[in-house]
Amino acid sequence: MKKESDIVSCKIASKLISDSFERKLSLKEAVSLKAHLYICKTCVFFKNQVSGLREIISRYPNLAFGITPSSSTSLSRDAKDKIKGLLAKSQ
């Protein structure tokens, strides 16, 4: 029987939640995560938020870059400026 001290922390649970969208969790990881989610509504909320964001991004991947269905293959001026700004910050 699991003791309270055996249940993973929110930090580990959030990592497992993120990992679960990228790969199949091991049985031990999946059980640990499920036990944590049973008692932690904050992490349930986080899991639902990540799931919702992933769904939106998969439906509308171009919106993150300012590309709309009507903008053809060219980036908007605003999108180009955003990309340039992000590149400048990363250097």
N, C-alpha and C positions, 0 to 999 in steps of 0.2 A: 504494500500500500504506500502511495506517495505521501511524504510528509510535506508540510508547507515549505520547508527549507529546500525541498527538491524541485520546486517550481521555479522556472527561469524568471529572470528579471525582465522588466519592460524593455531595457536596452537590448537584451538578447532576443526577446520576442519580436521587437521591431525589425531586427536583422533577419530573423527567420521568416517574418511576413514578407519582407522584400525578396528574400531568396526564393520563397515559394512561388513567386511569379516568374522566376527565371529558370528554376530547376525543380525536380521532384525531391522533396525532403526525405531524408532517411526516416525509418520508422521511429527511431528515438526522437529525432527532431520534431516530427509531426505530432507525436504524443505529447511531448513537452510543450509545444505551441498550443495544442488543443487544451491542455490543462490550464495554461496561463490565460487563454482567451475565455475560459469558463469563469474565471474569477476577476478578470480585468476588462471592464467596459471601455476604458480609454484605448486599449490596444485593439479592441473590436472596432471602435470608431476609426482608428488609424487604418486598420485593414480595409474597412469599407471605403475610406477616402482614397487609398492607393488603388484599390480596384476600380473605383469610379474614374479616377484620373487616367488610368491605363486604358479604360474603355473609350474615353473621350479622345485621347491621343491616337488610339488605333483607328477611330472613325474619321478623325480630322487631323491627320499628321501635319498637314501644311499650315494650319492655322498658327502653330507655334512660331512660324517664320513670317507671318503676315501675308501668306499666299492664300488667296481666295479662289474658288473655282472659276471666277470670271477674269482673273488676272493673268491667264495664260501661263507662259513659262518664264516670264520676267518678274523679278522681285520688285516690290514697291520701293519707293525712295526711303520710306520709313524703315522697312525691313533691312535695306542695305545699310542704313545708318546704325541700326541696332547691332548688326553683325560687326560692322567696323568698330563700334564702341566696345563690344565684348572682346574682340581680338586685341584691341589696344590695351584693355585692362589686363589681359592674360600675359602680356609681354613684360 
